[in-house]
Structures are given as structure tokens and as C-alpha cells.
Amino acid sequence: MDTSRKRWLASFSLLIAFVLAANGGYLQGATPQAVNPGFNFEGIEAFWTIATVLESDTEPSEAQWKAFFAAPGYERLADEFGRSYFQNALRAVFMPSQGDLEAEMVRTYAERGGFLGWYTPLVIDGFREASENREWMAGRVRELKTHPYLEEAAGYALEYLPDEAVDAYPAVNFVVFNDSRGYTPLIMGITGDDLAPSDLECLERQGHDRHLPFLLLMAHESFHMYRGQEMEIELPEPGHPDYALLWTLDQMTNEGIGDLIHRKRLYYGDGCMAGTERAAGMHREQLAQPATIRIVDAILSEMAAEPDVAGMLGGQLQSFVPQSGHPTGFFMANLIEEELGTGAIRDVVRNPFEFFKLYNQAALENGEAPVFSPEAMAYLANLQEKHSIVAEGR
Ligand SMILES: [Zn+2]
């Protein structure tokens, strides 16, 4: 390269450096955007703003609530749970004069049963935990601005997807909440550190670091997003007679495989949290899943025999399958992985009907796990034809 060209390049690079620096210091590694593009922390800021008002035992004004529910992440969660649900949970935790509200909320939803019956105490505990861990929360946000979570999470998610690579990283709205959601953008809730010193020691011994649990949770949610980009079946509209059943089958597939990414690695086998109380609960829960599967099989067989009431039975199946499909789906996905390998799962990941077929194959090989009956499988085969997006024959 001749010198004049070199000189031209040098001044050109200098010009670029100047332009980038003028545009917000990108060159000095404005790390938040550079490391995890699409991370949004406005929800967390909005949470502390409303919590501060409530802590002074003042009911926030309509405008203040409005600002809270307009924050990225909470806006979507409010659609799901309703505003007053959040308002009450926040009042219960933060308003000194609302000491009885928590017990009242927990009791009311427990009596009504269903999802919010078991979920409400978790929501309230999550807000309380966050309140007790403010400094830790601030530290976590700083970490989220500097550690390459998205790239690493995509790697873990891809282990369970047929895709070779991801073409984009998910946008993530962070909120203070006990749970996360695979919506677009993803919603990731944080409430506090549940990593004991012994867990950390174990993670380091295994060549990981303290980021792994959160990273895997993000991988689980990223998996939902990548999976949903290209499904092989189409869920009918709510109210359609097949909707409740298909929703349930899809949840079992989606959450079951998602939990292989996140829960299995941490809470089972030599996972660093396999000795925790939470893990013991999960293991116990797994013991009940063969029974759950037999009941699902019985309901499916009845649906096949009584098509007139199939829609109603599908609704009952939806409320019967625990925790929106997590433990039962995990039992099935884990059996497939153990008997047939991770590669087998990758092929059925976007098709709950194929997931059920593969489970049956794994259960036959296993010899002890319950096998779905020919009647149930024939019923599913019919539905598969009805709701497939791609042509039969994979
Ligand atoms: Zn999930």
C-alpha cells in the first residue's frame, strides 16, 4: 500500500472515530447498547417510582398509575393480569396501611382456584424480595449492561432448535416481577439473588460463573421466541372447539422443552441447584406426572369417543394439566431426551403432535413410562391434519 493511501485511510479512520464519538461515545464502548442491544430497563425504573409513592402510604394518582402501566413490560403484563391485580399486589407489599391486603388477596384467589390460586403468593413474594434487595437489583442491572447475555442465551436455545443460527437477538423488557414471559419483546422479571455461596462454588467448579442461572432463564425465554417464529401448526382462535386442547398440547411441548434448557441443567442430575428445596419440589412433582399423563390419555380417548362434547372436555383438560404444562411437558421432553437424544427433540420442537408421537416412542423404549393409547393418538392425528401449516410428511 502506498503512503498517500495509508495517510488517506488514517485520516478517514480518525474522521469515523470523531463522528462516532460525537454520536454518543459509541467508540468508547457504550457498553449497554453494544453488548445487549434491545435491553430496556424502563420497567424497573417505573417500578421503583411507584413503590416510592406507595411506601409513603399515599395512593398514587391516576397519572402515576398510568405511567407505571405504560412502562415496557408492565404494559403487556397488565393485559394478561389486569391492572387492579398489579395495583393490589403492589399496595399489599408497599403501603404500610394495607397490612391485611396480602392475606386477603391470597385467600380470595386460592378460593377461586386455578392459575392465580397458586401464583398469587409468588407474585407478592417476588415484589417483597425485590424490595429487600434493592442494592442487589441495582447491581444486576449494571451487570445486564455489560455481560453478553443475549449471545450466550441464543447459543443455549439453539441446542434445542433445528435452526443453524439466529438472525436476531430478542428485545428484552426488564421488570420487577417473579416470572418471565416469552412475548415479543421478551419480558424478564428480576426480584433478587437466589444464588447461595455453595451454588456459586459449584458453578465455578463446573467451569461456569454466577451468570449461568439467569443466562439459562433467558435462554428458556429466547427459545420460546425463536420457536414461535416459524410454527408447523396453527392454533385456532380462542373459542374454537379445538382451541383449549391445542393450547395445552402446545404449552406442554413449549414449556417442557424450555425447561430442559433451564431447569434440567440446574436442578437435576449434577446440576448445581439439584440439592435445593426448590429442586426437591420439582423432583416430587415429576413423580406425579405418569399419573397426569394417564389421565390426559383417558380424556383424549373420551374426546375421540364423544366428539360432541370434545370441546368441553378440552377445556377441562386445559385446567387439569398443572402449571400451564410445565411439569408434564418436562417429564415428556426429558424422557425423549434420555431415550432418543437431544437431536430427536430438535426435529419436533415446532409441532406438538410430533412431540407427542415421539414421546410415545420414547415411552415404549423406556418400558415404564405411560404410553398414550391408540385411541388418543388417532384423535391427535386427526387434529394434526386439521391444524397443520406445513404439508403432512416431514
Ligand atoms: Zn417458558
Boltz pocket constraint, residues with backbone or C-beta under 6 A from the ligand:
constraints:
  - pocket:
      binder: B
      contacts: [[A, 182], [A, 220], [A, 221], [A, 224], [A, 254], [A, 255], [A, 258]]
      max_distance: 6.0
